[in-house]
Amino acid sequence: MASKQGQGQQIDLSTLPVPQLQELKSQLDRELTHLTNSFTSLRTAQSKFRDCISSLSSISPTTIPKPLLVPLTSSLYVPGKLTDSEHVLIDVGTGYYVKKNVVDGKDFYERKVKDLGESLKELEGVINGKANNVRVVEEVIRVKVLSVQEEQAKEAKAG
């Protein structure tokens, strides 16, 4: 059994001692946890962008002035009113906002949702690969531990 590590270098896992295999498994577990957290964060961002599309879809000239809550920080909102049904401010990141018409705003968020979907698909493949690597390492550890136990049992019978 082989595992890729570093820059395409292959290592025969069966030649590694159990402590090294356990350290490798711990490292892979940490990477898997980090990747899973990143996956969750991307999913959350994608959901927020979908909410933005939904909010933009609810804007019409007949709903003006529309009461809403304006975010000042991530947890502080103040009451406000939407007074323009044709233009909105789009948060493009790092504190920058761009004035766009509603159609362009929807297009911006739809592209964001699509881009995140592609990133999620790629990340899912990486996560599956890491999870498979963890299973392989766990299996090698199990086989090595069983063989050591069998040897000890044979020595005890012979001794």
Z-matrix of the N, CA and C atoms (Angstrom, degrees):
N
C 1 1.457
C 2 1.517 1 109.11
N 3 1.295 2 115.81 1 138.46
C 4 1.455 3 119.70 2 -177.81
C 5 1.514 4 110.29 3 -129.43
N 6 1.321 5 114.29 4 151.51
C 7 1.461 6 120.29 5 178.37
C 8 1.512 7 107.49 6 -131.83
N 9 1.312 8 116.32 7 140.57
C 10 1.460 9 119.45 8 175.82
C 11 1.512 10 108.75 9 -81.34
N 12 1.320 11 115.02 10 136.52
C 13 1.450 12 119.85 11 178.09
C 14 1.523 13 106.63 12 -147.30
N 15 1.313 14 115.97 13 145.53
C 16 1.465 15 118.54 14 179.39
C 17 1.510 16 110.05 15 72.22
N 18 1.316 17 115.80 16 -132.58
C 19 1.460 18 120.71 17 -175.75
C 20 1.518 19 110.69 18 -104.87
N 21 1.332 20 116.44 19 70.07
C 22 1.445 21 120.66 20 176.43
C 23 1.515 22 113.67 21 76.88
N 24 1.308 23 118.02 22 6.29
C 25 1.456 24 121.89 23 179.95
C 26 1.522 25 108.76 24 -75.12
N 27 1.322 26 117.45 25 135.23
C 28 1.453 27 120.79 26 179.94
C 29 1.522 28 109.54 27 -104.13
N 30 1.326 29 114.47 28 138.91
C 31 1.454 30 121.11 29 179.81
C 32 1.513 31 107.76 30 -125.40
N 33 1.328 32 116.45 31 133.78
C 34 1.455 33 121.05 32 175.48
C 35 1.522 34 107.27 33 -79.74
N 36 1.323 35 116.35 34 107.93
C 37 1.458 36 121.27 35 -174.89
C 38 1.521 37 112.34 36 -62.26
N 39 1.330 38 117.28 37 -28.50
C 40 1.459 39 119.78 38 -177.69
C 41 1.529 40 112.18 39 -68.92
N 42 1.335 41 117.45 40 -14.73
C 43 1.476 42 119.96 41 179.08
C 44 1.523 43 112.19 42 -88.97
N 45 1.317 44 117.89 43 -11.63
C 46 1.462 45 120.68 44 -177.91
C 47 1.525 46 110.49 45 -83.95
N 48 1.333 47 117.20 46 143.42
C 49 1.465 48 119.63 47 175.29
C 50 1.535 49 110.67 48 -70.86
N 51 1.331 50 115.54 49 159.26
C 52 1.462 51 121.31 50 -176.95
C 53 1.533 52 112.58 51 -55.92
N 54 1.351 53 120.28 52 -44.29
C 55 1.473 54 118.28 53 179.49
C 56 1.534 55 113.09 54 -58.93
N 57 1.329 56 117.31 55 -38.88
C 58 1.469 57 119.86 56 178.00
C 59 1.525 58 110.45 57 -67.87
N 60 1.308 59 116.70 58 -38.54
C 61 1.464 60 120.26 59 177.75
C 62 1.530 61 110.61 60 -64.27
N 63 1.333 62 116.84 61 -39.27
C 64 1.460 63 120.32 62 178.66
C 65 1.530 64 110.79 63 -66.38
N 66 1.332 65 116.89 64 -37.52
C 67 1.466 66 120.22 65 176.78
C 68 1.527 67 110.31 66 -66.72
N 69 1.325 68 116.62 67 -41.21
C 70 1.463 69 120.90 68 176.82
C 71 1.527 70 110.48 69 -61.56
N 72 1.320 71 116.73 70 -42.66
C 73 1.462 72 120.94 71 178.17
C 74 1.527 73 110.32 72 -62.76
N 75 1.333 74 117.36 73 -42.23
C 76 1.471 75 120.64 74 178.31
C 77 1.523 76 110.93 75 -61.14
N 78 1.337 77 116.21 76 -43.09
C 79 1.463 78 120.68 77 178.90
C 80 1.533 79 110.41 78 -62.73
N 81 1.317 80 116.50 79 -44.86
C 82 1.462 81 120.59 80 179.35
C 83 1.531 82 110.71 81 -64.21
N 84 1.339 83 116.94 82 -38.56
C 85 1.471 84 120.49 83 177.39
C 86 1.524 85 110.91 84 -62.20
N 87 1.356 86 116.50 85 -42.49
C 88 1.471 87 120.03 86 179.03
C 89 1.526 88 110.33 87 -63.44
N 90 1.333 89 117.04 88 -44.17
C 91 1.462 90 120.84 89 178.66
C 92 1.527 91 110.71 90 -62.25
N 93 1.324 92 116.05 91 -41.44
C 94 1.461 93 120.88 92 -179.98
C 95 1.527 94 110.71 93 -64.00
N 96 1.320 95 117.28 94 -41.04
C 97 1.463 96 121.57 95 177.66
C 98 1.526 97 110.40 96 -62.82
N 99 1.332 98 116.23 97 -45.37
C 100 1.468 99 120.38 98 179.29
C 101 1.533 100 110.81 99 -61.38
N 102 1.322 101 116.75 100 -45.68
C 103 1.461 102 120.84 101 -179.29
C 104 1.534 103 110.95 102 -64.67
N 105 1.315 104 116.73 103 -38.77
C 106 1.466 105 120.75 104 179.03
C 107 1.522 106 110.54 105 -65.83
N 108 1.334 107 116.71 106 -40.90
C 109 1.471 108 120.04 107 176.72
C 110 1.523 109 110.84 108 -63.46
N 111 1.333 110 117.06 109 -40.52
C 112 1.461 111 121.04 110 177.41
C 113 1.530 112 110.51 111 -63.01
N 114 1.323 113 116.08 112 -40.98
C 115 1.464 114 121.32 113 178.57
C 116 1.524 115 109.83 114 -59.85
N 117 1.327 116 116.36 115 -45.21
C 118 1.463 117 121.35 116 179.71
C 119 1.529 118 110.70 117 -62.72
N 120 1.326 119 116.69 118 -42.13
C 121 1.468 120 120.46 119 179.23
C 122 1.526 121 111.34 120 -63.45
N 123 1.322 122 117.00 121 -41.20
C 124 1.466 123 120.20 122 178.29
C 125 1.532 124 110.89 123 -65.35
N 126 1.320 125 116.80 124 -40.19
C 127 1.470 126 120.68 125 177.49
C 128 1.529 127 110.77 126 -61.68
N 129 1.335 128 115.96 127 -41.89
C 130 1.463 129 120.83 128 179.09
C 131 1.522 130 110.50 129 -63.23
N 132 1.332 131 116.72 130 -44.59
C 133 1.465 132 120.82 131 178.68
C 134 1.531 133 110.25 132 -61.71
N 135 1.327 134 116.62 133 -42.52
C 136 1.459 135 120.51 134 179.50
C 137 1.536 136 110.07 135 -61.32
N 138 1.319 137 116.28 136 -41.21
C 139 1.461 138 120.87 137 178.56
C 140 1.534 139 111.19 138 -63.45
N 141 1.328 140 116.97 139 -40.57
C 142 1.467 141 120.55 140 178.87
C 143 1.520 142 111.08 141 -65.32
N 144 1.325 143 116.89 142 -38.51
C 145 1.465 144 119.52 143 177.56
C 146 1.526 145 110.56 144 -65.81
N 147 1.335 146 116.84 145 -37.40
C 148 1.470 147 119.75 146 176.51
C 149 1.530 148 110.26 147 -63.85
N 150 1.343 149 116.28 148 -38.41
C 151 1.463 150 119.89 149 176.30
C 152 1.527 151 110.66 150 -62.20
N 153 1.329 152 117.13 151 -37.38
C 154 1.469 153 121.01 152 177.85
C 155 1.525 154 110.39 153 -63.56
N 156 1.331 155 116.58 154 -42.12
C 157 1.470 156 120.62 155 177.84
C 158 1.521 157 109.49 156 -60.59
N 159 1.324 158 115.85 157 -43.85
C 160 1.462 159 120.81 158 179.18
C 161 1.528 160 110.88 159 -61.97
N 162 1.324 161 116.36 160 -42.96
C 163 1.469 162 120.19 161 179.21
C 164 1.522 163 111.09 162 -63.16
N 165 1.332 164 116.71 163 -42.46
C 166 1.464 165 119.98 164 179.38
C 167 1.534 166 110.74 165 -65.44
N 168 1.326 167 116.57 166 -33.07
C 169 1.467 168 120.52 167 179.56
C 170 1.522 169 111.48 168 -67.79
N 171 1.320 170 116.71 169 -23.58
C 172 1.475 171 119.50 170 -177.86
C 173 1.530 172 112.91 171 -85.08
N 174 1.340 173 116.97 172 -3.72
C 175 1.467 174 120.09 173 -179.75
C 176 1.526 175 109.74 174 -84.21
N 177 1.312 176 114.71 175 128.09
C 178 1.468 177 119.96 176 174.83
C 179 1.522 178 108.01 177 -149.11
N 180 1.325 179 117.45 178 157.08
C 181 1.471 180 120.00 179 -179.58
C 182 1.525 181 113.07 180 -58.12
N 183 1.329 182 117.59 181 -25.51
C 184 1.471 183 119.88 182 -178.70
C 185 1.520 184 112.74 183 -77.43
N 186 1.349 185 117.51 184 -15.05
C 187 1.467 186 119.87 185 -178.51
C 188 1.525 187 112.30 186 -95.95
N 189 1.336 188 117.80 187 6.02
C 190 1.466 189 121.59 188 -177.99
C 191 1.517 190 108.69 189 -90.40
N 192 1.311 191 121.60 190 137.41
C 193 1.463 192 125.95 191 -8.60
C 194 1.527 193 110.58 192 -75.14
N 195 1.313 194 115.85 193 136.76
C 196 1.466 195 122.13 194 -177.14
C 197 1.525 196 109.15 195 -107.49
N 198 1.346 197 117.60 196 122.23
C 199 1.461 198 119.05 197 177.83
C 200 1.528 199 110.19 198 -71.37
N 201 1.326 200 115.88 199 142.99
C 202 1.458 201 121.28 200 178.60
C 203 1.514 202 109.83 201 -156.92
N 204 1.333 203 115.43 202 171.65
C 205 1.456 204 120.95 203 175.84
C 206 1.520 205 107.90 204 -104.80
N 207 1.330 206 116.27 205 129.39
C 208 1.458 207 122.57 206 -178.45
C 209 1.529 208 108.54 207 -100.72
N 210 1.344 209 117.89 208 123.38
C 211 1.463 210 119.18 209 -179.41
C 212 1.537 211 111.41 210 -76.58
N 213 1.330 212 116.07 211 126.15
C 214 1.463 213 120.67 212 173.08
C 215 1.528 214 109.51 213 -95.06
N 216 1.326 215 116.13 214 -37.48
C 217 1.466 216 122.91 215 172.81
C 218 1.522 217 106.24 216 -136.76
N 219 1.327 218 117.14 217 -175.02
C 220 1.467 219 118.95 218 -179.17
C 221 1.519 220 112.08 219 -68.57
N 222 1.335 221 117.82 220 -16.56
C 223 1.463 222 119.38 221 -178.74
C 224 1.531 223 113.75 222 -127.93
N 225 1.334 224 117.90 223 4.48
C 226 1.461 225 120.94 224 -178.91
C 227 1.525 226 109.84 225 -122.26
N 228 1.332 227 115.35 226 120.61
C 229 1.459 228 122.19 227 -179.61
C 230 1.522 229 109.27 228 -123.55
N 231 1.322 230 115.79 229 146.33
C 232 1.466 231 120.75 230 176.33
C 233 1.526 232 108.07 231 -124.79
N 234 1.346 233 117.07 232 151.37
C 235 1.465 234 119.30 233 178.86
C 236 1.532 235 111.23 234 -67.74
N 237 1.317 236 115.56 235 144.14
C 238 1.464 237 120.80 236 177.47
C 239 1.518 238 109.54 237 -152.06
N 240 1.322 239 115.79 238 179.95
C 241 1.458 240 120.84 239 177.71
C 242 1.516 241 108.81 240 -134.97
N 243 1.321 242 114.99 241 136.86
C 244 1.452 243 121.50 242 174.34
C 245 1.523 244 106.87 243 -83.12
N 246 1.333 245 116.14 244 119.60
C 247 1.458 246 119.04 245 -176.01
C 248 1.525 247 113.17 246 -111.02
N 249 1.330 248 117.89 247 -7.57
C 250 1.461 249 121.78 248 -179.10
C 251 1.527 250 107.76 249 -124.28
N 252 1.323 251 116.86 250 118.38
C 253 1.465 252 119.95 251 -178.40
C 254 1.522 253 112.83 252 -89.42
N 255 1.312 254 117.42 253 -1.34
C 256 1.463 255 119.90 254 -177.07
C 257 1.526 256 113.46 255 -107.63
N 258 1.327 257 118.09 256 -22.25
C 259 1.453 258 120.83 257 -176.42
C 260 1.527 259 111.01 258 -129.83
N 261 1.322 260 115.25 259 144.91
C 262 1.463 261 121.43 260 177.97
C 263 1.528 262 108.79 261 -137.75
N 264 1.323 263 115.94 262 161.24
C 265 1.459 264 121.08 263 173.36
C 266 1.516 265 107.77 264 -96.41
N 267 1.321 266 115.72 265 127.45
C 268 1.463 267 122.30 266 -178.57
C 269 1.527 268 108.15 267 -106.22
N 270 1.334 269 116.27 268 126.74
C 271 1.459 270 121.71 269 175.86
C 272 1.524 271 107.72 270 -77.56
N 273 1.327 272 117.13 271 110.40
C 274 1.461 273 121.22 272 -178.98
C 275 1.523 274 111.74 273 -97.30
N 276 1.320 275 117.47 274 5.76
C 277 1.458 276 121.42 275 174.96
C 278 1.512 277 113.16 276 109.11
N 279 1.313 278 114.97 277 157.57
C 280 1.471 279 125.50 278 179.63
C 281 1.526 280 113.33 279 47.75
N 282 1.332 281 115.71 280 37.34
C 283 1.455 282 120.26 281 175.20
C 284 1.518 283 115.39 282 81.44
N 285 1.322 284 118.39 283 10.70
C 286 1.460 285 121.40 284 179.39
C 287 1.523 286 110.14 285 -102.72
N 288 1.331 287 115.30 286 137.88
C 289 1.453 288 122.11 287 178.99
C 290 1.520 289 108.81 288 -124.20
N 291 1.333 290 115.41 289 144.55
C 292 1.465 291 121.22 290 179.55
C 293 1.525 292 107.95 291 -125.83
N 294 1.315 293 115.95 292 134.55
C 295 1.465 294 120.45 293 177.18
C 296 1.522 295 107.81 294 -81.46
N 297 1.332 296 116.15 295 125.08
C 298 1.461 297 122.04 296 179.62
C 299 1.518 298 108.58 297 -137.34
N 300 1.335 299 114.49 298 159.73
C 301 1.461 300 116.19 299 171.78
C 302 1.531 301 107.67 300 -77.23
N 303 1.306 302 116.83 301 164.92
C 304 1.470 303 121.54 302 -173.18
C 305 1.529 304 111.32 303 -59.93
N 306 1.322 305 118.34 304 -41.06
C 307 1.464 306 121.75 305 -179.04
C 308 1.535 307 110.30 306 -62.80
N 309 1.347 308 116.82 307 -46.04
C 310 1.464 309 120.17 308 178.72
C 311 1.526 310 110.94 309 -66.06
N 312 1.324 311 117.02 310 -33.58
C 313 1.457 312 121.10 311 177.10
C 314 1.523 313 111.29 312 -63.61
N 315 1.334 314 115.71 313 -45.50
C 316 1.464 315 119.91 314 177.53
C 317 1.521 316 110.41 315 -61.45
N 318 1.343 317 116.23 316 -43.81
C 319 1.463 318 121.14 317 179.35
C 320 1.528 319 110.66 318 -59.45
N 321 1.333 320 117.15 319 -43.29
C 322 1.462 321 121.79 320 178.71
C 323 1.526 322 110.24 321 -57.83
N 324 1.333 323 117.08 322 -49.75
C 325 1.461 324 120.54 323 -177.54
C 326 1.527 325 112.10 324 -70.36
N 327 1.329 326 117.93 325 -33.27
C 328 1.462 327 120.03 326 176.80
C 329 1.530 328 110.70 327 -65.44
N 330 1.335 329 116.91 328 -38.88
C 331 1.471 330 120.08 329 176.21
C 332 1.526 331 110.85 330 -64.75
N 333 1.341 332 116.71 331 -38.99
C 334 1.462 333 121.21 332 177.80
C 335 1.525 334 110.58 333 -62.08
N 336 1.338 335 116.51 334 -44.37
C 337 1.460 336 120.92 335 179.50
C 338 1.527 337 109.91 336 -62.05
N 339 1.338 338 116.31 337 -43.02
C 340 1.468 339 120.69 338 179.86
C 341 1.528 340 110.86 339 -64.49
N 342 1.333 341 117.68 340 -46.08
C 343 1.466 342 121.47 341 179.46
C 344 1.525 343 111.14 342 -60.73
N 345 1.317 344 116.15 343 -43.45
C 346 1.463 345 119.49 344 178.54
C 347 1.521 346 111.10 345 -65.44
N 348 1.320 347 117.37 346 -35.92
C 349 1.472 348 120.95 347 177.06
C 350 1.513 349 111.00 348 -60.80
N 351 1.333 350 116.67 349 -42.63
C 352 1.471 351 120.72 350 177.94
C 353 1.528 352 111.02 351 -65.41
N 354 1.335 353 116.14 352 -42.67
C 355 1.465 354 120.02 353 178.33
C 356 1.523 355 111.14 354 -63.58
N 357 1.332 356 116.11 355 -38.97
C 358 1.463 357 120.21 356 178.75
C 359 1.524 358 111.17 357 -64.20
N 360 1.330 359 116.15 358 -39.25
C 361 1.464 360 120.21 359 179.23
C 362 1.529 361 110.60 360 -63.30
N 363 1.334 362 116.50 361 -44.49
C 364 1.468 363 120.96 362 178.04
C 365 1.525 364 111.01 363 -63.47
N 366 1.317 365 115.93 364 -45.85
C 367 1.458 366 120.85 365 -178.69
C 368 1.524 367 111.21 366 -64.05
N 369 1.320 368 116.46 367 -35.48
C 370 1.462 369 120.10 368 177.62
C 371 1.528 370 110.67 369 -62.11
N 372 1.332 371 116.65 370 -39.21
C 373 1.466 372 120.39 371 176.79
C 374 1.514 373 111.80 372 -63.71
N 375 1.322 374 116.60 373 -42.11
C 376 1.469 375 120.86 374 178.42
C 377 1.527 376 110.19 375 -64.00
N 378 1.330 377 116.32 376 -43.09
C 379 1.472 378 120.72 377 179.89
C 380 1.524 379 110.10 378 -62.32
N 381 1.326 380 117.18 379 -43.96
C 382 1.468 381 120.26 380 178.86
C 383 1.526 382 111.23 381 -62.06
N 384 1.334 383 116.94 382 -39.35
C 385 1.466 384 120.73 383 177.49
C 386 1.517 385 111.80 384 -63.65
N 387 1.333 386 116.34 385 -44.51
C 388 1.477 387 120.50 386 178.60
C 389 1.525 388 110.52 387 -63.62
N 390 1.338 389 116.05 388 -42.64
C 391 1.469 390 119.63 389 -179.80
C 392 1.529 391 110.14 390 -62.46
N 393 1.331 392 116.54 391 -38.80
C 394 1.461 393 120.45 392 177.10
C 395 1.528 394 110.45 393 -64.65
N 396 1.339 395 117.16 394 -41.47
C 397 1.464 396 120.65 395 177.44
C 398 1.521 397 110.92 396 -60.57
N 399 1.332 398 117.11 397 -40.82
C 400 1.470 399 120.78 398 178.25
C 401 1.527 400 109.57 399 -61.38
N 402 1.329 401 117.36 400 -44.30
C 403 1.465 402 120.67 401 179.97
C 404 1.527 403 111.29 402 -62.08
N 405 1.339 404 116.85 403 -40.53
C 406 1.469 405 120.68 404 179.37
C 407 1.527 406 109.91 405 -63.53
N 408 1.324 407 116.87 406 -46.42
C 409 1.471 408 120.43 407 -179.91
C 410 1.531 409 110.39 408 -63.02
N 411 1.331 410 116.67 409 -41.99
C 412 1.466 411 120.23 410 178.17
C 413 1.521 412 110.93 411 -60.45
N 414 1.311 413 117.55 412 -40.94
C 415 1.463 414 121.78 413 180.00
C 416 1.527 415 110.67 414 -65.55
N 417 1.335 416 117.84 415 -42.67
C 418 1.468 417 121.12 416 178.60
C 419 1.528 418 109.86 417 -63.41
N 420 1.339 419 117.02 418 -41.88
C 421 1.469 420 120.62 419 177.76
C 422 1.530 421 109.76 420 -61.02
N 423 1.333 422 116.42 421 -45.62
C 424 1.469 423 120.33 422 -179.49
C 425 1.519 424 111.28 423 -59.86
N 426 1.333 425 116.88 424 -45.59
C 427 1.467 426 121.58 425 -179.79
C 428 1.534 427 110.17 426 -62.55
N 429 1.328 428 117.16 427 -43.67
C 430 1.469 429 120.62 428 -179.22
C 431 1.528 430 111.45 429 -64.87
N 432 1.323 431 116.86 430 -43.08
C 433 1.467 432 120.64 431 179.94
C 434 1.527 433 110.13 432 -64.27
N 435 1.326 434 117.09 433 -42.40
C 436 1.469 435 120.16 434 178.14
C 437 1.525 436 111.47 435 -62.87
N 438 1.326 437 117.39 436 -41.15
C 439 1.463 438 119.70 437 -179.31
C 440 1.525 439 110.97 438 -67.64
N 441 1.320 440 117.81 439 -36.19
C 442 1.466 441 120.81 440 176.27
C 443 1.531 442 110.03 441 -65.49
N 444 1.326 443 116.49 442 -42.70
C 445 1.462 444 120.27 443 178.85
C 446 1.524 445 111.11 444 -63.60
N 447 1.337 446 117.52 445 -39.35
C 448 1.467 447 121.15 446 177.86
C 449 1.525 448 110.47 447 -64.52
N 450 1.329 449 117.25 448 -42.07
C 451 1.458 450 120.54 449 178.47
C 452 1.524 451 111.33 450 -63.01
N 453 1.314 452 116.75 451 -42.37
C 454 1.463 453 120.97 452 178.50
C 455 1.520 454 110.88 453 -64.22
N 456 1.319 455 117.35 454 -37.98
C 457 1.468 456 121.09 455 178.36
C 458 1.526 457 110.53 456 -66.21
N 459 1.344 458 117.15 457 -40.13
C 460 1.469 459 121.60 458 178.31
C 461 1.532 460 109.72 459 -65.19
N 462 1.333 461 117.21 460 -42.74
C 463 1.470 462 121.07 461 179.53
C 464 1.520 463 110.92 462 -64.15
N 465 1.317 464 117.43 463 -37.39
C 466 1.459 465 121.07 464 -179.58
C 467 1.530 466 110.43 465 -67.51
N 468 1.327 467 116.42 466 -38.49
C 469 1.465 468 120.14 467 178.48
C 470 1.520 469 110.61 468 -70.06
N 471 1.339 470 116.93 469 -39.85
C 472 1.468 471 121.37 470 -177.86
C 473 1.536 472 110.98 471 -74.10
N 474 1.341 473 118.04 472 -30.64
C 475 1.468 474 123.66 473 -174.73
C 476 1.444 475 112.78 474 -76.76
